[in-house]
Amino acid sequence: MLALKLAELHLIDEVIGEPPLLLLDDVLAELDLNRQNQLLEAIQDRFQTIVTTTHLGAFDSQWMTSSQILTVQQGQLEAHP
């Protein structure tokens, strides 16, 4: 399914000429570490991506440093420094 989504992103980018927004809802929980890294490498800076997760520890430190991290606490959105 993810391979299809990635192909769809590339097609939209080629046809419209602007990269689409990619939303991934807790998808990393379903993947092993190797496949997580493959997915994140395929996305990199090519697409604006929003990834939801319940466990930040699932992300490699390389991806954590290049990401903007937001959390929701009691209905309030908080940015991490």
Short mmCIF file of the C-alpha atoms (twelve columns), coordinates in Angstrom:
data_MODEL
# 
_entry.id   MODEL 
# 
loop_
_atom_site.group_PDB 
_atom_site.id 
_atom_site.type_symbol 
_atom_site.label_atom_id 
_atom_site.label_alt_id 
_atom_site.label_comp_id 
_atom_site.label_asym_id 
_atom_site.label_seq_id 
_atom_site.Cartn_x 
_atom_site.Cartn_y 
_atom_site.Cartn_z 
_atom_site.pdbx_PDB_model_num 
ATOM 1  C CA . MET A 1  0.000  0.000  0.000   1 
ATOM 2  C CA . LEU A 2  2.835  2.394  0.834   1 
ATOM 3  C CA . ALA A 3  4.540  1.732  -2.493  1 
ATOM 4  C CA . LEU A 4  1.289  2.658  -4.239  1 
ATOM 5  C CA . LYS A 5  1.034  5.865  -2.193  1 
ATOM 6  C CA . LEU A 6  4.610  6.823  -3.051  1 
ATOM 7  C CA . ALA A 7  3.955  6.233  -6.757  1 
ATOM 8  C CA . GLU A 8  0.804  8.342  -6.473  1 
ATOM 9  C CA . LEU A 9  2.793  11.166 -4.869  1 
ATOM 10 C CA . HIS A 10 5.334  11.160 -7.696  1 
ATOM 11 C CA . LEU A 11 2.560  11.166 -10.309 1 
ATOM 12 C CA . ILE A 12 0.744  14.088 -8.673  1 
ATOM 13 C CA . ASP A 13 4.017  15.997 -8.417  1 
ATOM 14 C CA . GLU A 14 4.743  15.425 -12.129 1 
ATOM 15 C CA . VAL A 15 1.219  16.279 -13.354 1 
ATOM 16 C CA . ILE A 16 0.517  19.305 -11.150 1 
ATOM 17 C CA . GLY A 17 4.080  20.490 -10.734 1 
ATOM 18 C CA . GLU A 18 3.771  20.865 -6.966  1 
ATOM 19 C CA . PRO A 19 4.519  18.238 -4.352  1 
ATOM 20 C CA . PRO A 20 1.400  17.045 -2.521  1 
ATOM 21 C CA . LEU A 21 0.918  16.854 1.240   1 
ATOM 22 C CA . LEU A 22 1.368  13.333 2.617   1 
ATOM 23 C CA . LEU A 23 -0.474 12.270 5.760   1 
ATOM 24 C CA . LEU A 24 0.701  9.085  7.507   1 
ATOM 25 C CA . ASP A 25 -1.363 8.087  10.527  1 
ATOM 26 C CA . ASP A 26 0.693  5.904  12.882  1 
ATOM 27 C CA . VAL A 27 2.092  3.976  9.919   1 
ATOM 28 C CA . LEU A 28 5.536  3.465  11.477  1 
ATOM 29 C CA . ALA A 29 4.069  1.249  14.207  1 
ATOM 30 C CA . GLU A 30 3.260  -1.309 11.514  1 
ATOM 31 C CA . LEU A 31 6.793  -1.381 10.068  1 
ATOM 32 C CA . ASP A 32 10.076 -2.806 11.304  1 
ATOM 33 C CA . LEU A 33 13.015 -0.409 11.746  1 
ATOM 34 C CA . ASN A 34 14.503 -1.183 8.320   1 
ATOM 35 C CA . ARG A 35 11.217 -0.484 6.506   1 
ATOM 36 C CA . GLN A 36 10.617 2.646  8.593   1 
ATOM 37 C CA . ASN A 37 13.954 4.030  7.440   1 
ATOM 38 C CA . GLN A 38 13.241 3.035  3.831   1 
ATOM 39 C CA . LEU A 39 9.927  4.892  3.930   1 
ATOM 40 C CA . LEU A 40 11.408 7.999  5.522   1 
ATOM 41 C CA . GLU A 41 14.293 7.990  3.026   1 
ATOM 42 C CA . ALA A 42 11.839 7.725  0.123   1 
ATOM 43 C CA . ILE A 43 9.936  10.752 1.426   1 
ATOM 44 C CA . GLN A 44 12.877 12.836 2.704   1 
ATOM 45 C CA . ASP A 45 12.402 16.507 1.813   1 
ATOM 46 C CA . ARG A 46 10.491 15.805 -1.391  1 
ATOM 47 C CA . PHE A 47 7.048  15.997 0.177   1 
ATOM 48 C CA . GLN A 48 5.603  17.903 3.088   1 
ATOM 49 C CA . THR A 49 4.638  15.061 5.383   1 
ATOM 50 C CA . ILE A 50 2.659  14.831 8.588   1 
ATOM 51 C CA . VAL A 51 3.272  11.653 10.565  1 
ATOM 52 C CA . THR A 52 1.265  10.832 13.667  1 
ATOM 53 C CA . THR A 53 2.607  8.469  16.293  1 
ATOM 54 C CA . THR A 54 2.143  7.525  19.898  1 
ATOM 55 C CA . HIS A 55 5.831  6.665  20.361  1 
ATOM 56 C CA . LEU A 56 8.581  9.062  19.304  1 
ATOM 57 C CA . GLY A 57 11.125 6.390  20.178  1 
ATOM 58 C CA . ALA A 58 10.137 4.593  16.977  1 
ATOM 59 C CA . PHE A 59 11.988 7.225  14.952  1 
ATOM 60 C CA . ASP A 60 15.692 7.081  14.200  1 
ATOM 61 C CA . SER A 61 17.556 10.038 15.751  1 
ATOM 62 C CA . GLN A 62 18.542 11.196 12.253  1 
ATOM 63 C CA . TRP A 63 14.865 11.819 11.440  1 
ATOM 64 C CA . MET A 64 14.103 13.386 14.813  1 
ATOM 65 C CA . THR A 65 16.692 16.136 14.322  1 
ATOM 66 C CA . SER A 66 15.367 17.060 10.875  1 
ATOM 67 C CA . SER A 67 11.696 17.129 11.898  1 
ATOM 68 C CA . GLN A 68 9.398  19.586 13.560  1 
ATOM 69 C CA . ILE A 69 7.803  17.766 16.485  1 
ATOM 70 C CA . LEU A 70 4.424  18.791 17.852  1 
ATOM 71 C CA . THR A 71 2.526  17.128 20.678  1 
ATOM 72 C CA . VAL A 72 -1.042 17.413 21.847  1 
ATOM 73 C CA . GLN A 73 -1.433 17.577 25.620  1 
ATOM 74 C CA . GLN A 74 -4.947 17.971 27.061  1 
ATOM 75 C CA . GLY A 75 -6.171 19.464 23.793  1 
ATOM 76 C CA . GLN A 76 -3.278 21.940 23.497  1 
ATOM 77 C CA . LEU A 77 -0.731 21.841 20.675  1 
ATOM 78 C CA . GLU A 78 2.876  22.210 21.872  1 
ATOM 79 C CA . ALA A 79 6.036  22.571 19.782  1 
ATOM 80 C CA . HIS A 80 9.248  20.906 20.926  1 
ATOM 81 C CA . PRO A 81 12.464 22.932 20.769  1 
# 
